[in-house]
Amino acid sequence: MEFDAARRLVLRHVRDAFPGFRAAMLSGSVVRNTTTPTSDIDVIVLVEDGVGSRRETVSWDGHTVDLFAYDDDGLHRWLAQDIEQRRPVLTTLILDGVPVTGSASVTDAAKAAAQSIFDEGPRLVKGPELTRMRYVVTDLLLDVEWSMERAETLMIAAELFQRSGDLVLAAARVWSGRGKWLLQELRDYDAVLTADLVAGLDEVAHSDARRLLIESVETALDHVGGRYLVGRADEG
């Protein structure tokens, strides 16, 4: 769906769905002009204080719509979760958001809050947690090196890519993500390492060869001191 059609869709439905709403924005692929036939429509709705917050998926005129509705308290609580989880999900949705209807001052305040969170960056990943992440990557690397079954190798390789990228970004205290969002954040941080990891994953997928993936993961581990296996201990 193109932006203008999505805008009309929101205008038709948002008032009935959220009586007394303060502002509504479109975000996601429809504002980035990257929609596909299966894309949903991301709508951020800012509601009156005390109404509460919710996230839900609905159908408006046959179109799948992801609704992100927040009162002021809920907005700040959910933005804080981005910091804790180290993934700027709501932050990016709001920063990318294009106002459709409602108060400009409410929209501006939400964008200012999201910008503050984005500028602050993700929480610091401290020693023990970083050590656990390093251990997991090392363990997966050993698994992919010695895996004897094709489907198992493919599954481990995909998980190894995700975990290695997340480790590098955590160590650098920059935003991370999952799936395609990890790829985007990792490319922004280290395009060369990302290209090597992608080439390694592609090689595994097409030929079952693992040298490139192993070498690129070793490079990722070098960001945090190399492989780590013996010495790990969880207490509590």
N, C-alpha and C positions, 0 to 999 in steps of 0.2 A: 504494500500500500504506500502511495506517495504521501508526502507530508501534508499537503492541503486536504486530502481526503481523510487522513487521520485526525487532523484538526477539526474538521466538521463532525467526525464521529464523536470526539470528546465533547464538543459543544452540545450535541444532541443528548448525551447521556449523563454527563458529570453532575448536573444539578439534581437529577432524580436519584442518582446513586449516593450523593453526598449533599443533602440539603444544608445550606448554610456554610458551604465550603468557602475558603478564603482565596485560594488560587489553584490553578492547575497547569502543569507543564507536560509536554511530550519529551521523551528522551529515547535513548537506545538507537537501534539501527535506523529507525524512521527519520531521525534527525541527522544521522551520519550518512544517509543515502546508501546504506549497505543492506537493505532488506532482501530477503529471499522469499520464495513461495511459502516457506514454513515459519517465517518470522512472526513473532507476536508484536504487540504494540505496548510499549512501556509508558505508563501514565503516572505521574507524581501528583498527588492531591494534598494540599495543605489545608487542614481543617481547624475548626475552632478549638481553643484550649479546653481540656477536659473531655473531649470526645474520644480520645484514645487513638491508637494506631493499629493498622492491620495491613497485611500483604495478602493479596488473593488474585486468582486468575479467573476471569469471567469471559462471557461471550457477549459482545455488543454487535448487533446486526450481522451475526455470523463470523465476526472477527475475534480472534483470541487476544485478550487484553490483560496484561499484567498490571495490577493496580498497587501502588505504593502510597498509602494514605497515612499522614502523620499530623498529630497536633504538635505543639511546640516542644513539650516535654519528650514525646516519643521520638521526634526528629533528632534531638540531641543524644538520646540514649542509643538509637540505632547508628548514628554516626560514630559514637564512641566504640561500638562493636567493630567497625571497620578498623580502628586502631588496634584493638585487641586481636582480631583475626588476621591482621596485616594484609587485608584485601580491601581496596577502596570501592566496594560495590555500590553502596548508596551514595558515597561521596562523588563518584564519577557520574552516576545517573543525574544527580542534581547539577553538577557543574556543566554537563552537556545539555541540560534541560532547556527547552525553548518555551517561554510562556505562551499559553493559549488563551486563558481568561482569568479574571480575578485581579487582586491587588498587586500592583507592581512592587510596592514596598515589602509585602510579605514574601514575594519571590526573591527580591534582592536580599532580604535577611537570610533566607534559606541558603542562597548561593554564597553569601559571606560566611556562614557557619561551615558549609562544606569546604570552602577554600581554606579556612583556618585549619580544618582537619587534614586536608591534603598537604598543606605546607608543613604541618607538624610531623607528618610521616607516621609510619607504623611504630608500634612499641618496640623497644629494644629486646632482642632475644638474648637472654643471659647464658652464661657458661654451661650449666647443666642441660638446659634445653637444646642449645646448639650442639653439645656433645652427643645427645640422643639422636639428633637429626643426622649428624655426621656418621654415627654408628649405623643408622638405617640405610643410608646411601652405600656405605661400605658393604653391608650385608647383601643388599640387592645386587651390587656390582659382582660380588662373588657368585651369587646365584646365576646371573646372566652369563658369566664366564663359563660356568660348568653345566648349564642347563642342557639336557639331552632330548627334550621334547619340544617340538616346534611351537605349539600353542602356548605352552608354558613360557618359552623364551619371549614370545611377542608380548605377553601380558607383563612379564617382569621388565622388559625393556621400556614399555610405556610408563610404568610406575617409576622406574629409575630416572627417566627424563623429568617427570614431574618433581620428584624428590630432590634431584640434583639442582634443578633450577631454583626451587624454593630455598634450598640451603644457601646457595650463593646470594640470593636476595636478602635472606634473613641476616646473614653475616654482614652484609653491607648496610643493613637497616634502610632498605628501600622497599616500596610497595611490591607485593607479590600477587598471585592469582591462581586460578585453576584452569586447566584446559587452554583454550585459545587466549585467555587473559594472562596466563602465565607466560605464554609465548610472547605476547605484546610487551609485558613488563620486562622480561628478560632481554628482549631485543633492544629496548630503550636503554638498559643498563650496560649490556655487553653484547654487541652485535656479532662479534667474531666467535665468542663462545657459543652463542645461540646457533649460529650457522653450523658450527661443528657438531653440536648435539643433534640438530635436525638431520645433518648428513649421516650421522651414526645411526639414528633411528631409522632413517630411510634404507640404509644398507641392511639392517637387520630384517626389515619388512620384505625386501626384495630378494635377498640372497642368503639370509641367515648368517652372514659374516658379521663379526662383532668387534673387530679391531677399532674401527673409527669411534664407535659408541664408548668402548672401554677407555680409549685415549681421551676423549672429550670429558668423560666423567672424572677421570683422574685429574684433568685440568681444573674441573670444578672443585674437587676435593682439595686441590692445592691452595685454593682461596682460604681454607680453614685449617691447614696443617697436614693435609694428606689423609690417607686411609686411617680409620680408627675402629678397632674391634676389641682387642683385649684391654681390660681396664674399666669398661663400662659397668656401672652399678646404679640401680635405682633403689632408693630407700623410702621407708614410710609404710 
